[in-house]
């Protein structure tokens, strides 16, 4: 499965790859700003990343911890929750 970010401007008729980042979860707040999760290394350590250019580049903003994995993220306006395996939960507030 290709977990890279793609963009369509024609309702899905054609797609353009935006980023080579292997994203597990992603949420965009507008056309430029978004956050996502990805594995930082081959051991599976997961990190939260953000983009301010529509997904072209990503910057690490938080490490979830060794062998801790997110399952889903959900946001409402500027705050959200990231849920993980074994009951892990993180609250994330945008500034």
PyMOL Python script that loads the backbone (N, CA, C, O; Angstrom):
from pymol import cmd

cmd.read_pdbstr("""\
ATOM      1  N   UNK A   1       0.839  -1.168   0.000  1.00  0.00           N
ATOM      2  CA  UNK A   1       0.000   0.000   0.000  1.00  0.00           C
ATOM      3  C   UNK A   1       0.893   1.243   0.000  1.00  0.00           C
ATOM      4  O   UNK A   1       1.849   1.326   0.772  1.00  0.00           O
ATOM      5  N   UNK A   2       0.586   2.179  -0.844  1.00  0.00           N
ATOM      6  CA  UNK A   2       1.334   3.430  -0.914  1.00  0.00           C
ATOM      7  C   UNK A   2       0.727   4.423   0.066  1.00  0.00           C
ATOM      8  O   UNK A   2      -0.401   4.879  -0.126  1.00  0.00           O
ATOM      9  N   UNK A   3       1.478   4.761   1.123  1.00  0.00           N
ATOM     10  CA  UNK A   3       0.974   5.694   2.131  1.00  0.00           C
ATOM     11  C   UNK A   3       1.556   7.084   1.926  1.00  0.00           C
ATOM     12  O   UNK A   3       1.605   7.881   2.862  1.00  0.00           O
ATOM     13  N   UNK A   4       1.992   7.376   0.724  1.00  0.00           N
ATOM     14  CA  UNK A   4       2.488   8.719   0.436  1.00  0.00           C
ATOM     15  C   UNK A   4       1.298   9.633   0.178  1.00  0.00           C
ATOM     16  O   UNK A   4       0.212   9.175  -0.178  1.00  0.00           O
ATOM     17  N   UNK A   5       1.518  10.934   0.362  1.00  0.00           N
ATOM     18  CA  UNK A   5       0.454  11.912   0.207  1.00  0.00           C
ATOM     19  C   UNK A   5       0.288  12.284  -1.258  1.00  0.00           C
ATOM     20  O   UNK A   5       1.256  12.644  -1.929  1.00  0.00           O
ATOM     21  N   UNK A   6      -0.948  12.195  -1.754  1.00  0.00           N
ATOM     22  CA  UNK A   6      -1.288  12.566  -3.125  1.00  0.00           C
ATOM     23  C   UNK A   6      -2.361  13.656  -3.096  1.00  0.00           C
ATOM     24  O   UNK A   6      -3.106  13.777  -2.124  1.00  0.00           O
ATOM     25  N   UNK A   7      -2.433  14.439  -4.159  1.00  0.00           N
ATOM     26  CA  UNK A   7      -3.380  15.547  -4.260  1.00  0.00           C
ATOM     27  C   UNK A   7      -4.137  15.454  -5.571  1.00  0.00           C
ATOM     28  O   UNK A   7      -3.556  15.168  -6.618  1.00  0.00           O
ATOM     29  N   UNK A   8      -5.443  15.698  -5.506  1.00  0.00           N
ATOM     30  CA  UNK A   8      -6.270  15.752  -6.707  1.00  0.00           C
ATOM     31  C   UNK A   8      -6.992  17.089  -6.750  1.00  0.00           C
ATOM     32  O   UNK A   8      -7.578  17.518  -5.755  1.00  0.00           O
ATOM     33  N   UNK A   9      -6.950  17.739  -7.892  1.00  0.00           N
ATOM     34  CA  UNK A   9      -7.680  18.995  -8.097  1.00  0.00           C
ATOM     35  C   UNK A   9      -8.877  18.814  -9.018  1.00  0.00           C
ATOM     36  O   UNK A   9      -9.533  19.788  -9.387  1.00  0.00           O
ATOM     37  N   UNK A  10      -9.168  17.553  -9.394  1.00  0.00           N
ATOM     38  CA  UNK A  10     -10.269  17.287 -10.320  1.00  0.00           C
ATOM     39  C   UNK A  10     -11.202  16.194  -9.788  1.00  0.00           C
ATOM     40  O   UNK A  10     -11.684  15.345 -10.538  1.00  0.00           O
ATOM     41  N   UNK A  11     -11.442  16.240  -8.474  1.00  0.00           N
ATOM     42  CA  UNK A  11     -12.371  15.318  -7.811  1.00  0.00           C
ATOM     43  C   UNK A  11     -11.974  13.854  -7.963  1.00  0.00           C
ATOM     44  O   UNK A  11     -12.833  12.975  -8.033  1.00  0.00           O
ATOM     45  N   UNK A  12     -10.662  13.596  -8.013  1.00  0.00           N
ATOM     46  CA  UNK A  12     -10.171  12.229  -8.020  1.00  0.00           C
ATOM     47  C   UNK A  12      -9.926  11.610  -9.375  1.00  0.00           C
ATOM     48  O   UNK A  12      -9.547  10.441  -9.445  1.00  0.00           O
ATOM     49  N   UNK A  13     -10.126  12.342 -10.455  1.00  0.00           N
ATOM     50  CA  UNK A  13      -9.860  11.786 -11.788  1.00  0.00           C
ATOM     51  C   UNK A  13      -8.372  11.558 -12.006  1.00  0.00           C
ATOM     52  O   UNK A  13      -7.984  10.583 -12.649  1.00  0.00           O
ATOM     53  N   UNK A  14      -7.536  12.443 -11.479  1.00  0.00           N
ATOM     54  CA  UNK A  14      -6.086  12.268 -11.571  1.00  0.00           C
ATOM     55  C   UNK A  14      -5.459  12.682 -10.244  1.00  0.00           C
ATOM     56  O   UNK A  14      -6.011  13.492  -9.499  1.00  0.00           O
ATOM     57  N   UNK A  15      -4.290  12.104  -9.970  1.00  0.00           N
ATOM     58  CA  UNK A  15      -3.612  12.336  -8.700  1.00  0.00           C
ATOM     59  C   UNK A  15      -2.149  12.670  -8.940  1.00  0.00           C
ATOM     60  O   UNK A  15      -1.521  12.135  -9.853  1.00  0.00           O
ATOM     61  N   UNK A  16      -1.608  13.568  -8.106  1.00  0.00           N
ATOM     62  CA  UNK A  16      -0.202  13.947  -8.160  1.00  0.00           C
ATOM     63  C   UNK A  16       0.415  13.676  -6.795  1.00  0.00           C
ATOM     64  O   UNK A  16      -0.138  14.072  -5.769  1.00  0.00           O
ATOM     65  N   UNK A  17       1.568  12.998  -6.781  1.00  0.00           N
ATOM     66  CA  UNK A  17       2.247  12.740  -5.514  1.00  0.00           C
ATOM     67  C   UNK A  17       2.827  14.046  -4.981  1.00  0.00           C
ATOM     68  O   UNK A  17       3.537  14.754  -5.695  1.00  0.00           O
ATOM     69  N   UNK A  18       2.522  14.360  -3.722  1.00  0.00           N
ATOM     70  CA  UNK A  18       2.985  15.596  -3.091  1.00  0.00           C
ATOM     71  C   UNK A  18       4.229  15.343  -2.248  1.00  0.00           C
ATOM     72  O   UNK A  18       5.124  16.187  -2.198  1.00  0.00           O
ATOM     73  N   UNK A  19       4.293  14.188  -1.583  1.00  0.00           N
ATOM     74  CA  UNK A  19       5.366  13.931  -0.628  1.00  0.00           C
ATOM     75  C   UNK A  19       5.769  12.465  -0.648  1.00  0.00           C
ATOM     76  O   UNK A  19       4.951  11.587  -0.925  1.00  0.00           O
ATOM     77  N   UNK A  20       7.045  12.209  -0.350  1.00  0.00           N
ATOM     78  CA  UNK A  20       7.540  10.845  -0.211  1.00  0.00           C
ATOM     79  C   UNK A  20       7.463  10.350   1.231  1.00  0.00           C
ATOM     80  O   UNK A  20       7.860   9.219   1.515  1.00  0.00           O
ATOM     81  N   UNK A  21       6.963  11.173   2.138  1.00  0.00           N
ATOM     82  CA  UNK A  21       6.829  10.792   3.543  1.00  0.00           C
ATOM     83  C   UNK A  21       5.829   9.639   3.654  1.00  0.00           C
ATOM     84  O   UNK A  21       4.728   9.707   3.108  1.00  0.00           O
ATOM     85  N   UNK A  22       6.221   8.582   4.366  1.00  0.00           N
ATOM     86  CA  UNK A  22       5.371   7.414   4.584  1.00  0.00           C
ATOM     87  C   UNK A  22       4.443   7.704   5.770  1.00  0.00           C
ATOM     88  O   UNK A  22       4.786   7.416   6.917  1.00  0.00           O
ATOM     89  N   UNK A  23       3.280   8.269   5.489  1.00  0.00           N
ATOM     90  CA  UNK A  23       2.365   8.722   6.535  1.00  0.00           C
ATOM     91  C   UNK A  23       1.422   7.610   6.976  1.00  0.00           C
ATOM     92  O   UNK A  23       0.904   6.857   6.151  1.00  0.00           O
ATOM     93  N   UNK A  24       1.206   7.515   8.282  1.00  0.00           N
ATOM     94  CA  UNK A  24       0.274   6.542   8.833  1.00  0.00           C
ATOM     95  C   UNK A  24      -1.087   7.179   9.080  1.00  0.00           C
ATOM     96  O   UNK A  24      -2.119   6.574   8.788  1.00  0.00           O
ATOM     97  N   UNK A  25      -1.096   8.382   9.609  1.00  0.00           N
ATOM     98  CA  UNK A  25      -2.308   9.173   9.841  1.00  0.00           C
ATOM     99  C   UNK A  25      -2.011  10.592   9.400  1.00  0.00           C
ATOM    100  O   UNK A  25      -0.865  11.036   9.477  1.00  0.00           O
ATOM    101  N   UNK A  26      -3.013  11.300   8.944  1.00  0.00           N
ATOM    102  CA  UNK A  26      -2.804  12.690   8.541  1.00  0.00           C
ATOM    103  C   UNK A  26      -4.105  13.466   8.724  1.00  0.00           C
ATOM    104  O   UNK A  26      -5.197  12.935   8.519  1.00  0.00           O
ATOM    105  N   UNK A  27      -3.969  14.726   9.111  1.00  0.00           N
ATOM    106  CA  UNK A  27      -5.121  15.619   9.232  1.00  0.00           C
ATOM    107  C   UNK A  27      -4.689  17.001   8.766  1.00  0.00           C
ATOM    108  O   UNK A  27      -3.714  17.555   9.276  1.00  0.00           O
ATOM    109  N   UNK A  28      -5.414  17.564   7.794  1.00  0.00           N
ATOM    110  CA  UNK A  28      -5.142  18.917   7.317  1.00  0.00           C
ATOM    111  C   UNK A  28      -6.200  19.864   7.858  1.00  0.00           C
ATOM    112  O   UNK A  28      -7.393  19.564   7.845  1.00  0.00           O
ATOM    113  N   UNK A  29      -5.736  21.017   8.337  1.00  0.00           N
ATOM    114  CA  UNK A  29      -6.622  22.051   8.864  1.00  0.00           C
ATOM    115  C   UNK A  29      -7.017  23.035   7.776  1.00  0.00           C
ATOM    116  O   UNK A  29      -8.072  23.664   7.857  1.00  0.00           O
ATOM    117  N   UNK A  30      -6.187  23.169   6.773  1.00  0.00           N
ATOM    118  CA  UNK A  30      -6.455  24.008   5.606  1.00  0.00           C
ATOM    119  C   UNK A  30      -5.592  23.462   4.467  1.00  0.00           C
ATOM    120  O   UNK A  30      -5.054  22.362   4.594  1.00  0.00           O
ATOM    121  N   UNK A  31      -5.446  24.180   3.382  1.00  0.00           N
ATOM    122  CA  UNK A  31      -4.693  23.660   2.234  1.00  0.00           C
ATOM    123  C   UNK A  31      -3.195  23.593   2.489  1.00  0.00           C
ATOM    124  O   UNK A  31      -2.480  22.933   1.736  1.00  0.00           O
ATOM    125  N   UNK A  32      -2.705  24.250   3.517  1.00  0.00           N
ATOM    126  CA  UNK A  32      -1.265  24.285   3.794  1.00  0.00           C
ATOM    127  C   UNK A  32      -0.854  23.561   5.071  1.00  0.00           C
ATOM    128  O   UNK A  32       0.129  22.820   5.073  1.00  0.00           O
ATOM    129  N   UNK A  33      -1.601  23.768   6.165  1.00  0.00           N
ATOM    130  CA  UNK A  33      -1.163  23.256   7.466  1.00  0.00           C
ATOM    131  C   UNK A  33      -1.818  21.922   7.797  1.00  0.00           C
ATOM    132  O   UNK A  33      -3.040  21.777   7.746  1.00  0.00           O
ATOM    133  N   UNK A  34      -0.966  20.944   8.141  1.00  0.00           N
ATOM    134  CA  UNK A  34      -1.462  19.641   8.544  1.00  0.00           C
ATOM    135  C   UNK A  34      -0.500  18.958   9.488  1.00  0.00           C
ATOM    136  O   UNK A  34       0.666  19.341   9.585  1.00  0.00           O
ATOM    137  N   UNK A  35      -0.988  17.941  10.188  1.00  0.00           N
ATOM    138  CA  UNK A  35      -0.130  17.111  11.019  1.00  0.00           C
ATOM    139  C   UNK A  35      -0.365  15.660  10.637  1.00  0.00           C
ATOM    140  O   UNK A  35      -1.399  15.306  10.072  1.00  0.00           O
ATOM    141  N   UNK A  36       0.611  14.835  10.956  1.00  0.00           N
ATOM    142  CA  UNK A  36       0.505  13.424  10.642  1.00  0.00           C
ATOM    143  C   UNK A  36       1.397  12.615  11.559  1.00  0.00           C
ATOM    144  O   UNK A  36       2.099  13.167  12.405  1.00  0.00           O
ATOM    145  N   UNK A  37       1.365  11.315  11.387  1.00  0.00           N
ATOM    146  CA  UNK A  37       2.266  10.442  12.128  1.00  0.00           C
ATOM    147  C   UNK A  37       3.003   9.562  11.136  1.00  0.00           C
ATOM    148  O   UNK A  37       2.481   9.207  10.079  1.00  0.00           O
ATOM    149  N   UNK A  38       4.227   9.221  11.502  1.00  0.00           N
ATOM    150  CA  UNK A  38       5.064   8.385  10.658  1.00  0.00           C
ATOM    151  C   UNK A  38       6.051   7.634  11.542  1.00  0.00           C
ATOM    152  O   UNK A  38       6.255   8.001  12.699  1.00  0.00           O
ATOM    153  N   UNK A  39       6.655   6.601  11.009  1.00  0.00           N
ATOM    154  CA  UNK A  39       7.695   5.877  11.746  1.00  0.00           C
ATOM    155  C   UNK A  39       9.034   6.558  11.485  1.00  0.00           C
ATOM    156  O   UNK A  39       9.397   6.838  10.343  1.00  0.00           O
ATOM    157  N   UNK A  40       9.755   6.817  12.565  1.00  0.00           N
ATOM    158  CA  UNK A  40      11.023   7.536  12.457  1.00  0.00           C
ATOM    159  C   UNK A  40      12.165   6.638  12.003  1.00  0.00           C
ATOM    160  O   UNK A  40      13.130   7.116  11.407  1.00  0.00           O
ATOM    161  N   UNK A  41      12.065   5.337  12.279  1.00  0.00           N
ATOM    162  CA  UNK A  41      13.157   4.433  11.926  1.00  0.00           C
ATOM    163  C   UNK A  41      12.612   3.027  11.704  1.00  0.00           C
ATOM    164  O   UNK A  41      11.414   2.782  11.846  1.00  0.00           O
ATOM    165  N   UNK A  42      13.496   2.120  11.360  1.00  0.00           N
ATOM    166  CA  UNK A  42      13.074   0.750  11.036  1.00  0.00           C
ATOM    167  C   UNK A  42      12.550  -0.004  12.250  1.00  0.00           C
ATOM    168  O   UNK A  42      11.898  -1.037  12.097  1.00  0.00           O
ATOM    169  N   UNK A  43      12.823   0.491  13.453  1.00  0.00           N
ATOM    170  CA  UNK A  43      12.345  -0.172  14.662  1.00  0.00           C
ATOM    171  C   UNK A  43      10.904   0.191  14.981  1.00  0.00           C
ATOM    172  O   UNK A  43      10.303  -0.392  15.883  1.00  0.00           O
ATOM    173  N   UNK A  44      10.345   1.149  14.250  1.00  0.00           N
ATOM    174  CA  UNK A  44       8.942   1.467  14.408  1.00  0.00           C
ATOM    175  C   UNK A  44       8.606   2.588  15.356  1.00  0.00           C
ATOM    176  O   UNK A  44       7.430   2.827  15.628  1.00  0.00           O
ATOM    177  N   UNK A  45       9.616   3.295  15.879  1.00  0.00           N
ATOM    178  CA  UNK A  45       9.316   4.419  16.764  1.00  0.00           C
ATOM    179  C   UNK A  45       8.522   5.460  15.987  1.00  0.00           C
ATOM    180  O   UNK A  45       8.945   5.908  14.922  1.00  0.00           O
ATOM    181  N   UNK A  46       7.376   5.838  16.524  1.00  0.00           N
ATOM    182  CA  UNK A  46       6.480   6.727  15.789  1.00  0.00           C
ATOM    183  C   UNK A  46       6.613   8.163  16.276  1.00  0.00           C
ATOM    184  O   UNK A  46       6.800   8.411  17.467  1.00  0.00           O
ATOM    185  N   UNK A  47       6.514   9.105  15.342  1.00  0.00           N
ATOM    186  CA  UNK A  47       6.614  10.528  15.656  1.00  0.00           C
ATOM    187  C   UNK A  47       5.451  11.273  15.017  1.00  0.00           C
ATOM    188  O   UNK A  47       4.862  10.816  14.037  1.00  0.00           O
ATOM    189  N   UNK A  48       5.131  12.433  15.594  1.00  0.00           N
ATOM    190  CA  UNK A  48       4.141  13.335  15.020  1.00  0.00           C
ATOM    191  C   UNK A  48       4.908  14.379  14.215  1.00  0.00           C
ATOM    192  O   UNK A  48       5.896  14.939  14.687  1.00  0.00           O
ATOM    193  N   UNK A  49       4.445  14.630  13.005  1.00  0.00           N
ATOM    194  CA  UNK A  49       5.097  15.581  12.108  1.00  0.00           C
ATOM    195  C   UNK A  49       4.079  16.634  11.676  1.00  0.00           C
ATOM    196  O   UNK A  49       2.871  16.400  11.720  1.00  0.00           O
ATOM    197  N   UNK A  50       4.585  17.800  11.258  1.00  0.00           N
ATOM    198  CA  UNK A  50       3.697  18.848  10.762  1.00  0.00           C
ATOM    199  C   UNK A  50       4.220  19.382   9.440  1.00  0.00           C
ATOM    200  O   UNK A  50       5.415  19.317   9.153  1.00  0.00           O
ATOM    201  N   UNK A  51       3.299  19.911   8.643  1.00  0.00           N
ATOM    202  CA  UNK A  51       3.648  20.569   7.392  1.00  0.00           C
ATOM    203  C   UNK A  51       2.980  21.934   7.359  1.00  0.00           C
ATOM    204  O   UNK A  51       1.876  22.115   7.872  1.00  0.00           O
ATOM    205  N   UNK A  52       3.659  22.875   6.757  1.00  0.00           N
ATOM    206  CA  UNK A  52       3.098  24.216   6.580  1.00  0.00           C
ATOM    207  C   UNK A  52       3.061  24.603   5.107  1.00  0.00           C
ATOM    208  O   UNK A  52       2.762  25.744   4.756  1.00  0.00           O
ATOM    209  N   UNK A  53       3.374  23.621   4.245  1.00  0.00           N
ATOM    210  CA  UNK A  53       3.400  23.894   2.804  1.00  0.00           C
ATOM    211  C   UNK A  53       2.588  22.880   2.003  1.00  0.00           C
ATOM    212  O   UNK A  53       2.939  22.556   0.868  1.00  0.00           O
ATOM    213  N   UNK A  54       1.512  22.384   2.586  1.00  0.00           N
ATOM    214  CA  UNK A  54       0.633  21.466   1.879  1.00  0.00           C
ATOM    215  C   UNK A  54       1.138  20.044   1.776  1.00  0.00           C
ATOM    216  O   UNK A  54       0.617  19.262   0.980  1.00  0.00           O
ATOM    217  N   UNK A  55       2.143  19.689   2.566  1.00  0.00           N
ATOM    218  CA  UNK A  55       2.642  18.319   2.578  1.00  0.00           C
ATOM    219  C   UNK A  55       3.921  18.098   1.811  1.00  0.00           C
ATOM    220  O   UNK A  55       4.406  16.968   1.746  1.00  0.00           O
ATOM    221  N   UNK A  56       4.484  19.137   1.230  1.00  0.00           N
ATOM    222  CA  UNK A  56       5.736  18.986   0.482  1.00  0.00           C
ATOM    223  C   UNK A  56       6.880  18.654   1.438  1.00  0.00           C
ATOM    224  O   UNK A  56       7.670  17.752   1.162  1.00  0.00           O
ATOM    225  N   UNK A  57       6.976  19.372   2.557  1.00  0.00           N
ATOM    226  CA  UNK A  57       7.995  19.082   3.565  1.00  0.00           C
ATOM    227  C   UNK A  57       7.317  18.855   4.910  1.00  0.00           C
ATOM    228  O   UNK A  57       6.244  19.394   5.179  1.00  0.00           O
ATOM    229  N   UNK A  58       7.963  18.046   5.751  1.00  0.00           N
ATOM    230  CA  UNK A  58       7.425  17.694   7.060  1.00  0.00           C
ATOM    231  C   UNK A  58       8.506  17.887   8.110  1.00  0.00           C
ATOM    232  O   UNK A  58       9.684  17.640   7.848  1.00  0.00           O
ATOM    233  N   UNK A  59       8.106  18.334   9.313  1.00  0.00           N
ATOM    234  CA  UNK A  59       9.026  18.572  10.424  1.00  0.00           C
ATOM    235  C   UNK A  59       8.534  17.799  11.644  1.00  0.00           C
ATOM    236  O   UNK A  59       7.352  17.848  11.983  1.00  0.00           O
ATOM    237  N   UNK A  60       9.443  17.088  12.297  1.00  0.00           N
ATOM    238  CA  UNK A  60       9.098  16.339  13.511  1.00  0.00           C
ATOM    239  C   UNK A  60       8.776  17.317  14.636  1.00  0.00           C
ATOM    240  O   UNK A  60       9.527  18.261  14.884  1.00  0.00           O
ATOM    241  N   UNK A  61       7.637  17.079  15.323  1.00  0.00           N
ATOM    242  CA  UNK A  61       7.274  17.948  16.438  1.00  0.00           C
ATOM    243  C   UNK A  61       7.115  17.186  17.756  1.00  0.00           C
ATOM    244  O   UNK A  61       7.108  17.799  18.823  1.00  0.00           O
ATOM    245  N   UNK A  62       6.987  15.854  17.695  1.00  0.00           N
ATOM    246  CA  UNK A  62       6.835  15.087  18.935  1.00  0.00           C
ATOM    247  C   UNK A  62       7.142  13.616  18.686  1.00  0.00           C
ATOM    248  O   UNK A  62       6.755  13.048  17.664  1.00  0.00           O
ATOM    249  N   UNK A  63       7.843  13.015  19.638  1.00  0.00           N
ATOM    250  CA  UNK A  63       8.094  11.582  19.613  1.00  0.00           C
ATOM    251  C   UNK A  63       7.054  10.919  20.507  1.00  0.00           C
ATOM    252  O   UNK A  63       6.876  11.330  21.654  1.00  0.00           O
ATOM    253  N   UNK A  64       6.363   9.898  19.998  1.00  0.00           N
ATOM    254  CA  UNK A  64       5.346   9.213  20.801  1.00  0.00           C
ATOM    255  C   UNK A  64       5.954   8.224  21.780  1.00  0.00           C
ATOM    256  O   UNK A  64       5.280   7.801  22.720  1.00  0.00           O
ATOM    257  N   UNK A  65       7.203   7.848  21.586  1.00  0.00           N
ATOM    258  CA  UNK A  65       7.861   6.914  22.492  1.00  0.00           C
ATOM    259  C   UNK A  65       8.222   5.625  21.782  1.00  0.00           C
ATOM    260  O   UNK A  65       7.749   5.344  20.681  1.00  0.00           O
ATOM    261  N   UNK A  66       9.073   4.849  22.437  1.00  0.00           N
ATOM    262  CA  UNK A  66       9.537   3.594  21.861  1.00  0.00           C
ATOM    263  C   UNK A  66       8.392   2.591  21.752  1.00  0.00           C
ATOM    264  O   UNK A  66       7.700   2.308  22.730  1.00  0.00           O
ATOM    265  N   UNK A  67       8.210   2.074  20.573  1.00  0.00           N
ATOM    266  CA  UNK A  67       7.212   1.045  20.289  1.00  0.00           C
ATOM    267  C   UNK A  67       5.799   1.457  20.695  1.00  0.00           C
ATOM    268  O   UNK A  67       5.007   0.620  21.125  1.00  0.00           O
ATOM    269  N   UNK A  68       5.486   2.737  20.559  1.00  0.00           N
ATOM    270  CA  UNK A  68       4.147   3.264  20.803  1.00  0.00           C
ATOM    271  C   UNK A  68       3.603   3.721  19.462  1.00  0.00           C
ATOM    272  O   UNK A  68       4.276   4.456  18.740  1.00  0.00           O
ATOM    273  N   UNK A  69       2.403   3.300  19.120  1.00  0.00           N
ATOM    274  CA  UNK A  69       1.873   3.555  17.786  1.00  0.00           C
ATOM    275  C   UNK A  69       0.501   4.215  17.856  1.00  0.00           C
ATOM    276  O   UNK A  69      -0.341   3.843  18.673  1.00  0.00           O
ATOM    277  N   UNK A  70       0.291   5.193  16.991  1.00  0.00           N
ATOM    278  CA  UNK A  70      -1.020   5.835  16.916  1.00  0.00           C
ATOM    279  C   UNK A  70      -1.922   5.034  15.989  1.00  0.00           C
ATOM    280  O   UNK A  70      -1.457   4.407  15.037  1.00  0.00           O
ATOM    281  N   UNK A  71      -3.210   5.063  16.278  1.00  0.00           N
ATOM    282  CA  UNK A  71      -4.186   4.375  15.440  1.00  0.00           C
ATOM    283  C   UNK A  71      -5.049   5.357  14.662  1.00  0.00           C
ATOM    284  O   UNK A  71      -5.464   5.080  13.536  1.00  0.00           O
ATOM    285  N   UNK A  72      -5.315   6.509  15.275  1.00  0.00           N
ATOM    286  CA  UNK A  72      -6.197   7.481  14.631  1.00  0.00           C
ATOM    287  C   UNK A  72      -5.979   8.845  15.256  1.00  0.00           C
ATOM    288  O   UNK A  72      -5.508   8.956  16.388  1.00  0.00           O
ATOM    289  N   UNK A  73      -6.326   9.881  14.510  1.00  0.00           N
ATOM    290  CA  UNK A  73      -6.306  11.234  15.055  1.00  0.00           C
ATOM    291  C   UNK A  73      -7.563  11.943  14.604  1.00  0.00           C
ATOM    292  O   UNK A  73      -8.016  11.777  13.472  1.00  0.00           O
ATOM    293  N   UNK A  74      -8.123  12.738  15.507  1.00  0.00           N
ATOM    294  CA  UNK A  74      -9.349  13.463  15.206  1.00  0.00           C
ATOM    295  C   UNK A  74      -9.251  14.855  15.808  1.00  0.00           C
ATOM    296  O   UNK A  74      -8.874  15.013  16.969  1.00  0.00           O
ATOM    297  N   UNK A  75      -9.591  15.864  15.012  1.00  0.00           N
ATOM    298  CA  UNK A  75      -9.459  17.250  15.444  1.00  0.00           C
ATOM    299  C   UNK A  75     -10.751  18.010  15.218  1.00  0.00           C
ATOM    300  O   UNK A  75     -11.513  17.723  14.295  1.00  0.00           O
ATOM    301  N   UNK A  76     -10.977  18.984  16.081  1.00  0.00           N
ATOM    302  CA  UNK A  76     -12.059  19.939  15.933  1.00  0.00           C
ATOM    303  C   UNK A  76     -11.449  21.311  16.162  1.00  0.00           C
ATOM    304  O   UNK A  76     -11.026  21.642  17.270  1.00  0.00           O
ATOM    305  N   UNK A  77     -11.410  22.078  15.130  1.00  0.00           N
ATOM    306  CA  UNK A  77     -10.766  23.385  15.150  1.00  0.00           C
ATOM    307  C   UNK A  77      -9.304  23.240  15.550  1.00  0.00           C
ATOM    308  O   UNK A  77      -8.534  22.637  14.803  1.00  0.00           O
ATOM    309  N   UNK A  78      -8.893  23.768  16.698  1.00  0.00           N
ATOM    310  CA  UNK A  78      -7.470  23.775  17.038  1.00  0.00           C
ATOM    311  C   UNK A  78      -7.058  22.769  18.102  1.00  0.00           C
ATOM    312  O   UNK A  78      -5.931  22.834  18.593  1.00  0.00           O
ATOM    313  N   UNK A  79      -7.927  21.848  18.471  1.00  0.00           N
ATOM    314  CA  UNK A  79      -7.531  20.830  19.435  1.00  0.00           C
ATOM    315  C   UNK A  79      -7.985  19.468  18.945  1.00  0.00           C
ATOM    316  O   UNK A  79      -8.967  19.340  18.213  1.00  0.00           O
ATOM    317  N   UNK A  80      -7.244  18.459  19.368  1.00  0.00           N
ATOM    318  CA  UNK A  80      -7.580  17.124  18.911  1.00  0.00           C
ATOM    319  C   UNK A  80      -7.015  16.053  19.811  1.00  0.00           C
ATOM    320  O   UNK A  80      -6.287  16.325  20.765  1.00  0.00           O
ATOM    321  N   UNK A  81      -7.370  14.832  19.481  1.00  0.00           N
ATOM    322  CA  UNK A  81      -6.923  13.672  20.234  1.00  0.00           C
ATOM    323  C   UNK A  81      -6.299  12.681  19.267  1.00  0.00           C
ATOM    324  O   UNK A  81      -6.809  12.437  18.174  1.00  0.00           O
ATOM    325  N   UNK A  82      -5.180  12.118  19.702  1.00  0.00           N
ATOM    326  CA  UNK A  82      -4.521  11.051  18.955  1.00  0.00           C
ATOM    327  C   UNK A  82      -4.630   9.803  19.817  1.00  0.00           C
ATOM    328  O   UNK A  82      -4.166   9.786  20.956  1.00  0.00           O
ATOM    329  N   UNK A  83      -5.242   8.762  19.274  1.00  0.00           N
ATOM    330  CA  UNK A  83      -5.425   7.520  20.011  1.00  0.00           C
ATOM    331  C   UNK A  83      -4.428   6.478  19.550  1.00  0.00           C
ATOM    332  O   UNK A  83      -4.106   6.394  18.365  1.00  0.00           O
ATOM    333  N   UNK A  84      -3.942   5.686  20.492  1.00  0.00           N
ATOM    334  CA  UNK A  84      -2.946   4.679  20.156  1.00  0.00           C
ATOM    335  C   UNK A  84      -3.278   3.318  20.722  1.00  0.00           C
ATOM    336  O   UNK A  84      -4.284   3.141  21.408  1.00  0.00           O
ATOM    337  N   UNK A  85      -2.418   2.358  20.424  1.00  0.00           N
ATOM    338  CA  UNK A  85      -2.603   0.996  20.917  1.00  0.00           C
ATOM    339  C   UNK A  85      -2.438   0.966  22.434  1.00  0.00           C
ATOM    340  O   UNK A  85      -1.808   1.853  23.010  1.00  0.00           O
ATOM    341  N   UNK A  86      -2.990  -0.030  23.063  1.00  0.00           N
ATOM    342  CA  UNK A  86      -2.923  -0.246  24.512  1.00  0.00           C
ATOM    343  C   UNK A  86      -3.506   0.908  25.314  1.00  0.00           C
ATOM    344  O   UNK A  86      -3.121   1.118  26.464  1.00  0.00           O
ATOM    345  N   UNK A  87      -4.435   1.661  24.719  1.00  0.00           N
ATOM    346  CA  UNK A  87      -5.113   2.724  25.439  1.00  0.00           C
ATOM    347  C   UNK A  87      -4.383   4.049  25.510  1.00  0.00           C
ATOM    348  O   UNK A  87      -4.847   4.964  26.190  1.00  0.00           O
ATOM    349  N   UNK A  88      -3.265   4.179  24.834  1.00  0.00           N
ATOM    350  CA  UNK A  88      -2.548   5.458  24.836  1.00  0.00           C
ATOM    351  C   UNK A  88      -3.403   6.537  24.187  1.00  0.00           C
ATOM    352  O   UNK A  88      -4.037   6.307  23.158  1.00  0.00           O
ATOM    353  N   UNK A  89      -3.413   7.723  24.803  1.00  0.00           N
ATOM    354  CA  UNK A  89      -4.136   8.872  24.255  1.00  0.00           C
ATOM    355  C   UNK A  89      -3.264  10.108  24.429  1.00  0.00           C
ATOM    356  O   UNK A  89      -2.615  10.286  25.460  1.00  0.00           O
ATOM    357  N   UNK A  90      -3.258  10.959  23.406  1.00  0.00           N
ATOM    358  CA  UNK A  90      -2.535  12.223  23.467  1.00  0.00           C
ATOM    359  C   UNK A  90      -3.490  13.327  23.071  1.00  0.00           C
ATOM    360  O   UNK A  90      -4.249  13.187  22.113  1.00  0.00           O
ATOM    361  N   UNK A  91      -3.454  14.424  23.807  1.00  0.00           N
ATOM    362  CA  UNK A  91      -4.227  15.602  23.440  1.00  0.00           C
ATOM    363  C   UNK A  91      -3.268  16.567  22.761  1.00  0.00           C
ATOM    364  O   UNK A  91      -2.156  16.791  23.239  1.00  0.00           O
ATOM    365  N   UNK A  92      -3.701  17.128  21.659  1.00  0.00           N
ATOM    366  CA  UNK A  92      -2.850  18.031  20.893  1.00  0.00           C
ATOM    367  C   UNK A  92      -3.597  19.335  20.687  1.00  0.00           C
ATOM    368  O   UNK A  92      -4.725  19.335  20.194  1.00  0.00           O
ATOM    369  N   UNK A  93      -2.977  20.449  21.062  1.00  0.00           N
ATOM    370  CA  UNK A  93      -3.586  21.765  20.898  1.00  0.00           C
ATOM    371  C   UNK A  93      -2.686  22.609  20.017  1.00  0.00           C
ATOM    372  O   UNK A  93      -1.493  22.748  20.286  1.00  0.00           O
ATOM    373  N   UNK A  94      -3.260  23.174  18.963  1.00  0.00           N
ATOM    374  CA  UNK A  94      -2.506  24.034  18.057  1.00  0.00           C
ATOM    375  C   UNK A  94      -2.450  25.440  18.624  1.00  0.00           C
ATOM    376  O   UNK A  94      -3.377  25.890  19.297  1.00  0.00           O
ATOM    377  N   UNK A  95      -1.364  26.119  18.348  1.00  0.00           N
ATOM    378  CA  UNK A  95      -1.210  27.508  18.817  1.00  0.00           C
ATOM    379  C   UNK A  95      -1.582  28.470  17.736  1.00  0.00           C
ATOM    380  O   UNK A  95      -1.517  29.682  17.940  1.00  0.00           O
TER     381      UNK A  95
END
""", "prot")
cmd.dss("prot")
cmd.show_as("cartoon", "prot")
cmd.util.cbc("prot")
cmd.orient("prot")
